[in-house]
Amino acid sequence: MKRGDFEPECLATAIGSLPHIDPKEACSLVLRYLPAIPAWPQLPRRSFLENMYAQFGEGFPGVVVRGERIYVDRSQDLDEALERLYLAYLGNIVDDYAISPAHAAGLHTLLSTELKSAIAVKGQITGPISFGLTVTDQARRAVLYDEVLADALAKHLRLKASWQERRLNTLSPNTIIFVDEPYMASFGSAFISLSREQVITLLEEVFQGIGGLKGVHCCGNTDWSILLATSADILSLDAYNYASLLSLYPDEVKAFLERGGIIAWGIVPSEEGALGRETVSSLIDRLEEAMGMLDRRGIPFHHLAQRSLITPSCGLGSLSREAAEWALELTAALSKEFRKRRFGEA
């Protein structure tokens, strides 16, 4: 499935994490509410190995997971491990960078499941900006500020994304991989020394390993023009809190949609208190207002709705199990009602 071939018309999917421990239970929940585009569940409460950084750090040169900390031990001689990484990268030997069941039980459980009604299947990977700014070396210096490790990291994540996509292709010929970049919410602050060009270059390295649809997710406000300037097919945002800020970039959004882009509206809140206050009706009002802001800036509402997905605003791993299920139920019901109103879907 290539950019422009898929017109989702506000189908529902998820960002990734759930608070469950049992991967079978988590996958069952995903398939119940998101049968059209199921997303494999990340389960950070099951093990620290499923923390979004440890999950995809497996096999990175010098990486150490100790208790609930992940870091890169730069005091080691990393030459051999780096050479192995670059040889795998040059030869596209993705199996050497598989994601093991211990690091992604939900992924491996979903891979053993038959998807009967899926239009596509979704996966996700932590992006190089967020990984590189969160994971440090043994001296607590972010690995993104180490030129050698930053380049290696992008290539490592590219191989991980490629391996994941190949496995998801066994479930469906149509795949979607989101590159999750929560740290982009801090771009431009005094705490991050990173240029627009560096962000795009690192993201593009990972994107080049994804043959199907590729998305980028940021659960805070950022300079949306940067993400819209990449080759991402899908822009995923926390629309519950930040939709009005996306409307400040009408030209970039219009150009993105014209080249076949899709917006994933994270309109269902991923915060427990907010979830308790919302209904399908209130969220439809909120979604229509979010789209309406762009419509008023020259992007036709109907076209925008055709090129949209509906999701929770972020992962649900920090919620109670009951709240996480309610979020998925709301996401599914909102998608169904909105599609019925706008596209006549039963």
N, C-alpha and C positions, 0 to 999 in steps of 0.2 A: 504494500500500500504506500503510494507516494503522495507528496504534497499535492493538494488539489483534487485527488481522487476520492477523498473521504469528506462527506458533508454530514457532520454528526447531528445537527438539528437538536442540540441540547440533550443528548444522551448523557447518562450519569456514569461517573467512575470515581475513584478515590485517590488520595495522595500516597498512602502507603501504610503507616503504622496503626496497629490496634493494641489494646491493653491486654489481650488474651495471652495465656501461657500455652494452651493446646493448639498446635497449628491446624489440626483437623477442624476444630471448632471455629477457628478464625476463618479458614477457607470456606467452610460451610456458610458462615455469615456473609462473606463477600459474594458468594455465588447466589445466595438468596436475594440480596438487594441489588446487586450489580451484574446481572447475567449477561448483559450486552457487552460490557467492557470490564471484566473482572480485573482487579489489581492484586498481585500477590501481597499478602500481609507481612510487614516487618513486625517483629515481636520483641521490642526492647525490654519488656519485663521478664521475658523468658530467660534471658542471659545478656550480660554485658557484650557478648560477642555479636549481639544483634543491635547494639547501639549503632547509629547511622555512620559513625566513623570507623569503629572496629569492624563493622559488617563488611566494608569494602576495602579495609586496610590489609586484609589477609594476603600474605605473600609480598607485601611491599618491602623493598630493601631496608633492613634495620628496624623494622617495626616491632614494638614490644607491647604486649597487653599484660598489665599487671594489676590485679584487682579490678577496679573500675577506672583505670587510666590507660590511655593509649598514647605512645610517643615513639619517636624514631631515635634510636641510639646511634648518634653520629660518631661516637668514639670507636665503633667497630670499623673494620675494613669492609666497606660496602662495594668495592670495585667488582668483585665476582657477581654479586647479586644484581648490580646495575647492568653489567654486561649481559647477564641472562635476560633481564627485562628488555633491553634494547634489541637483542636478537629475536625474542618473541614478538616484539613490536614490528620489526622489519619483516619477519616471516609470517606475521599475523597468526601466530601459534596461540590461539586464545585458550585452548584447553589447559595450558600451564597456569592460567589465571582464573580458574573456575572458582565459584562461590560455593563453599562446602555446606552440607546440611547443618553443621554446628553453627554456622554464621547466618543461615537463612532457612530455617525450618519451614516457614510458610511458602517460600518459593519452591522448595523440593516437594512439599505436599501438593501444591497446586499442579506441579509438573506431572504428578501421578494421577491427576483427575481428568476425566473426560469432560470437555466443554461442549455442551450440546447446542447452545443457542448464542454463543459469543460471536459478535461481529469482529472484535479485536480483543487482544489481551495486553494488559499494561504492566510494565515493570518500572523500576526506578533505581537510581544510583545517586550517591552523594557527589556533588559537583566539586571541581578542583579548587575553587575559591574558598568555599566553606571548609572543605577538608584541610586545605593548606593553611588556613588561618586558625583553625581550631587545634590541629595536631601539631605539637612542637617537637623539637629535639630534646635531648636530655638536659640541656641548659635552659629549656622553656622558651626557645626562640622558634616562632612559627616557621614551619618548613617551607611555606610559600616564599619566604624571604631568603631562602637558600636556592640559588639559581639552578644548581644541579638537581636538587630534590624536587623543585617545582616542575621542571621539565619532565622528570621521571614520573612524578605523580600524575600528570595529565595523560601520559602514555599508559601508565598502569590502569587508570580508570577507563581509558578507551578500551583496553583489552577486556576488562571486567564487563563493560557495557556490551561489547561484541559477543562475549561468551553468553551473557544473559539473554541477549536477543536470539541467538541461535537456539537456545533451549526453549524459549517461549514460542519459537516458530514450530516446535513440535506440537503445540496446542492449537495454534492458529497461524495462517499465513500472514495475518495482519497484526503487527505489533506496534506498541507505543512505549517508548522509554522516556521517562522524565529525568532530567538532571536537576537535582534538588540543591538550591543555592540560598539557604536562609541568610547567610552572611552578606548577601548583596544588599540587605537592608541597611548595612553599615557603610556601604560604599560612599566615598566622599567625605566621611567623617575624619576628624583629626587622628583617629586611632588606626586608620588603615592607609598605608602608603602603596597605592596600586593605581595604575592608569587605566583609562578606558581601553586602550589598545591591548594591555596585558590581560584584562578580563576577557575580551573577545578572543584573543589568541588561545588562551587556556581552554575556554569553552569549546572553541572550534576543534581543538585537538580531540576532545572527547566525542563531539558530535560526529566526527568523521568515522568513528567506529560503529555508528548506528545506521543501518540501511533502511529501516522502516521509518515511521514517524518519530520525531524526536521533539521533546518539550523541555522547557526550562521553568522551574517553579521557584518563586520567591514569596515567602509568607509575610513579608513586611513591605514598607514603601521603599522604593529605590529609584534610580534614574532609569525609567523604563525604556528610554531611547537606546540604551546600550543593549539590553536584551532583545529588543525589537530589531536591532541591526545585525544580529547573528543569523545563522542559517536555521535556527529553531523553527519547527513547523507549528508548535503550540506554545503559547504564553500562558502560564498558570499563575494566578494571583489570589491573594486573600481579598476577594471582592466584598466580603462582609464589612471590612474595615477600611479598605483603601481604593475602592472603585472610583471615587471622585478624582483621585490623583492620576489614574490612568487617562482620564479624559483631558488632562493637560497636554497630552501628546497625540492630538487627532491626526496630524499628518503622518506620523510614524505608524499609528494603528491602521490607518487607511491603506498605506503602502504594504503593510504586513498582510492585511486581509486580501489585497489585490493579488499578491503573489501566492495565495492559497493558504495563508495562515489561519490558525484556529485559536480562539481565546477560551481557556478553561476558567470559568467563573467560580471561585471558591466562595460561594454565597452562603453556605451552611456553616455556622460558626463552629469552631473546634474548642471553644471555651465553655465549660459546663454551665455556668450561670446564664450566659447568653442563649445556650441551647434550650434551657428551660422556659425562656420567654418567647420562643419563636414557634410559628406554625407554618404549614405549607402556604397559606394565604399571605401571611406577613412576609415570607421570603420571596414569593412571587412579586409582591409589590416592590420589594427591595431590588430584586433582579431587574425588573422592568425600569425602575428609576436609574439603575446603573447603566443599562443599555441606552436608556433615553438620553443620558448625558452625552454619549457619543453620537447618537442620532441628531441631537441638536448642534453637533459640530460637523455635520455633513456626512455621517456614515449611516446609511439607511438601516433602520431597526430590523427589518425582515432579513436583510443580508447578514447582519450581525448575528441574529439568532440562528441562522443556518450554519454559521461558522463558529458555533459555540459548544462547549461541554459544560456540564454542571458537576461540581465537586464540593466536598467540605473545604474549608478555608486552609486547612493544614492537616498533618497527620493527627490521628486520634489516640495515639499511644499513651498520652498523659491523662486521659479521661477514665472514669469508671467504666466497667463493661456495659452497664445499662445505658450510660450516656453515649458511649461509642455506637451502640446499636441504634439508639434514637437518631444519632447523626446520620447513619447510613439509611435508616428508614425515611428520614426527612429528605435526604438527597434523592433517593429513588422516587418518592412521591412527588417531590417538586418537579423533577424531570418529566414524569408522566403527565402531570397536570399542565405544565407549561407547553409540552409538545401537543397535547390535546387542544389547547386554546389556539396555538399558533400554526400548527401544521395538520390539525385534524386527526392526529394519531389516537387510536383507541387505547 
